[in-house]
Amino acid sequence: MDYDLIIIGTGTAAMVAAMRVRDAGWTVAVIDEKPFGGTCALRGCDPKKMLVSGAEVIDAERRMSGHGVDGDLRIDWPELIGFKRTFTDPVPEKHEHRYRDKGIDTFHGAAKFTGPNSLKVDAAELSGRHVLIASGAAPVPLGIAGEDHLVDNEFFLAMEQLPRRIVLVGGGYIAAEFSNIAARAGAKVTVIQRGSRMLTHFEPELVGWLTESFDSIGVQVLTDTTVVAIERKDSGFVVHGERGDDRIAVEADLVVHAAGRTPALDRLNLVAADVAVAQGRLKLNEYLQSVTNPAVYAAGDAAQQGPPLTPVSSHDAKVVAGNLLEGNQRTLDYRGVPSVAFTLPPIAAVGMGEDEARRSGAQFRLKCERASRWYTARRLAEPVYGYKTLVEEGTGRILGAHLVGPHADEVINIFALAIRHNLTANDLKSTMFAYPTGASDVGYML
């Protein structure tokens, strides 16, 4: 079977690219070995945030206890998972119908290249003028004894019962978010992080303030600790680690891989397609095209050119679709891409961090303040609230904004808009935001 474009994957990048080129009259096929829908809709952002919704209620009750709220709430984990499934369960069928309604052929199975323009999916042989790799990402191999005992984000988000003791290996987004959910649902949670702090993509002052919320819900965070083995016991697992000269052992009923993800490329047989890879990443040019096989493009987590975020996948797909239809003209523009860890409270960032800005040689003024006494925090009895902003001297352009606390996940979008469209600090300060809202604090942060 011959196509103009074959897409490996059915997540955000695949959907956006498929629809655009199909609307232009191209013949398209999509392939996925998992249920259609991709990571964000089925195994990542969306289902995770539905679980966060339950944790938010518990968090609000705890904060407002003694301030006019008297209750004893708890999370019913099976019911919360059932609530999540009201969203996730219909996704695969909806996606398949959407593809088929557009005249896009769908294939289930593991795709493997058999040549520069050809693939095999089970018994089906496909060929295409172009191939888009949008296969997403997979957990980074850790190379430790007992690694097979680790479960991934997909397992955690689907488990029908909450284990009593959970260890998360790694200290990034997954560890921060899952630990917040599990602890508020009643689990004893330990995070083991190799680095000196969690959430290294965020500013250290803000992470320091946020760490207090981990302490308040009983999450144990072990930093500067390397996991060296996971041992199976009758009673569960023992996670063995090293902290300098010290050895640690943490008992668990579940051990979750939260140590990062890498492009899911291993099973594609890229050698057969002459698609070059270096250090686990595709070698791509500025058009998201393979440097060794011009028929092949990549987008989203599989390309790993930008941060591993859903809006980035969508942006990549638009760039690829434009280059396929019009010839290589479009390049990437990741200015003003905000990032959020949906902890409680959330932490968010957009633009440059302080160290990056200093390395760039930019001249800027910096404001960094813990704002726990501001009305936004006091109204919610939330002790964790603060910000760091960087504004370029002379131009007033916003170079970076970093927030932790109530509404940070929404307010960061205002700063993202400013960075992407070159709005200045004065532009934001002169804007009349609704009051009292999280956004009404923006002017005081600049």
DAFEN-V984816 format. One record per pair of residues at least 6 apart in sequence whose C-alpha atoms are under 7 Angstrom apart, sorted by the first residue. I is the first residue (numbers start at 1). J is the second residue. Records with the same first field share a line. If there is no record, write none. Layout:
BEGIN
I = J + J
END
This chain:
BEGIN
1 = 125 + 126 + 127
2 = 126 + 127 + 128
3 = 27 + 28 + 29 + 127 + 128 + 129
4 = 26 + 27 + 28 + 128 + 129 + 130
5 = 27 + 28 + 29 + 128 + 129 + 130 + 131
6 = 28 + 29 + 30 + 128 + 130 + 131 + 132
7 = 14 + 29 + 30 + 31 + 131 + 132 + 133 + 134
8 = 30 + 31 + 32 + 111 + 132 + 133 + 134 + 135
9 = 30 + 31 + 32 + 134 + 135
10 = 30 + 31 + 32 + 36 + 37 + 38
11 = 37 + 38 + 39
12 = 38 + 310 + 313 + 314
13 = 134 + 299 + 300 + 313 + 314 + 316 + 317
14 = 134
16 = 314 + 317 + 318
17 = 317 + 318 + 321
18 = 28
20 = 321
21 = 321
22 = 28
28 = 104 + 105
29 = 104 + 105 + 106
30 = 105 + 106 + 107
31 = 106 + 107 + 108 + 109 + 111
32 = 107 + 108 + 109 + 110
33 = 108 + 109 + 110
35 = 92
36 = 92 + 95 + 96
37 = 91 + 92 + 95
40 = 46 + 310
41 = 47 + 88
42 = 88
43 = 153 + 154 + 157
47 = 84 + 88
48 = 157
50 = 84
51 = 80 + 84 + 181
52 = 181
54 = 75 + 80
55 = 181 + 184 + 185
58 = 73 + 74 + 184
61 = 69
63 = 381 + 382
64 = 381
74 = 185
75 = 185
77 = 161 + 162
78 = 160 + 161
81 = 158 + 160
109 = 121 + 122
110 = 121
111 = 119 + 120 + 121 + 268
112 = 119 + 120 + 121 + 267 + 268 + 269
113 = 119 + 120 + 268 + 269 + 270 + 272 + 273
114 = 120 + 272 + 273
115 = 272 + 273
116 = 272 + 273 + 274 + 293
117 = 127 + 128 + 129 + 130 + 295
118 = 126 + 127 + 128
119 = 125 + 126 + 127
120 = 126
129 = 295
130 = 295 + 296
131 = 295 + 296 + 297
132 = 296 + 297 + 298
133 = 297 + 298 + 299 + 302
134 = 298 + 299 + 300 + 302
135 = 264 + 302
136 = 263 + 264 + 300 + 301 + 302
137 = 261 + 262 + 263 + 264 + 301 + 302
138 = 261 + 262 + 263 + 264
139 = 260 + 261 + 262
140 = 259 + 260 + 261 + 262
144 = 228 + 229
145 = 228 + 229 + 230
146 = 229 + 230 + 231
147 = 230
149 = 230
150 = 255 + 256 + 257
151 = 255 + 256 + 257
152 = 256 + 257
163 = 187 + 253 + 254
164 = 187 + 188 + 253
165 = 187 + 188 + 189 + 252 + 253 + 254
166 = 187 + 188 + 189 + 190 + 252 + 253 + 254 + 255
167 = 189 + 190 + 191 + 252 + 254 + 255 + 256
168 = 175 + 190 + 191 + 192 + 255 + 256 + 257 + 258
169 = 191 + 192 + 193 + 256 + 257 + 258 + 259
170 = 191 + 192 + 193 + 194 + 258 + 259
171 = 191 + 192 + 193 + 198 + 199 + 258 + 259
172 = 198 + 199 + 258 + 259
173 = 199 + 341
174 = 258
175 = 191 + 258
176 = 343
177 = 341 + 342 + 343
179 = 189 + 219
180 = 343 + 344
183 = 189 + 217 + 219
184 = 217
189 = 219 + 220
190 = 219 + 220 + 221
191 = 220 + 221 + 222
192 = 221 + 222 + 223 + 225
193 = 222 + 223 + 224 + 225 + 226
194 = 223 + 224 + 225 + 226
195 = 223 + 224
196 = 223 + 224
197 = 223
199 = 207
202 = 349
203 = 353
206 = 386 + 404
209 = 384
210 = 384
224 = 243
225 = 241 + 242 + 243
226 = 241 + 242 + 243
227 = 239 + 240 + 241 + 242
228 = 240 + 241
229 = 239 + 240 + 241
230 = 237 + 238 + 239 + 240
231 = 237 + 238 + 239
232 = 238
236 = 252 + 253
237 = 251 + 252 + 253
238 = 249 + 250 + 251 + 252
239 = 249 + 250 + 251
240 = 248 + 249 + 250
241 = 247 + 248 + 249
242 = 248
263 = 281 + 301 + 302 + 304
264 = 302
274 = 292 + 293
275 = 290 + 292 + 293
276 = 282 + 283 + 292
277 = 283
282 = 303
283 = 290 + 291
284 = 290 + 291
285 = 291
286 = 331
287 = 320 + 328 + 330 + 331
288 = 297 + 298 + 299 + 320
289 = 296 + 297 + 298
290 = 296 + 297
299 = 313 + 316 + 317
300 = 312 + 313 + 316
301 = 308 + 313
306 = 312 + 334
319 = 330 + 331 + 332
322 = 330
323 = 329 + 330
335 = 419 + 420
336 = 350 + 351 + 416 + 417 + 419 + 420
337 = 350 + 416
338 = 349 + 350 + 412 + 413 + 416
339 = 348 + 349 + 350
340 = 346 + 347 + 348 + 349 + 409
341 = 347 + 348
345 = 404 + 405 + 406
346 = 404 + 405 + 406 + 408 + 409
347 = 403 + 404 + 405 + 408 + 409
348 = 402 + 403 + 404 + 408 + 409 + 412
349 = 401 + 402 + 403 + 412
350 = 400 + 401 + 402 + 416
351 = 399 + 400 + 401
352 = 399 + 400
353 = 400
363 = 392 + 393
364 = 390 + 391 + 392 + 393
365 = 390 + 391 + 392 + 393
366 = 389 + 390 + 391
367 = 388 + 389 + 390 + 446
368 = 387 + 388 + 389
369 = 386 + 387 + 388
370 = 385 + 386 + 387
371 = 385 + 386
372 = 378 + 383 + 384 + 385 + 386
376 = 438
377 = 383 + 385 + 406
384 = 405
385 = 404 + 405 + 406
386 = 403 + 404 + 405
387 = 402 + 403 + 404
388 = 401 + 402 + 403
389 = 400 + 401 + 402 + 445 + 446
390 = 398 + 399 + 400 + 401
391 = 397 + 398 + 399
392 = 398 + 399
396 = 424 + 425
397 = 422 + 423 + 424 + 425
398 = 418 + 419 + 424 + 425
399 = 419
401 = 415
407 = 438
411 = 438 + 439
418 = 424
425 = 446
428 = 443
429 = 443
433 = 439 + 440
434 = 440
END
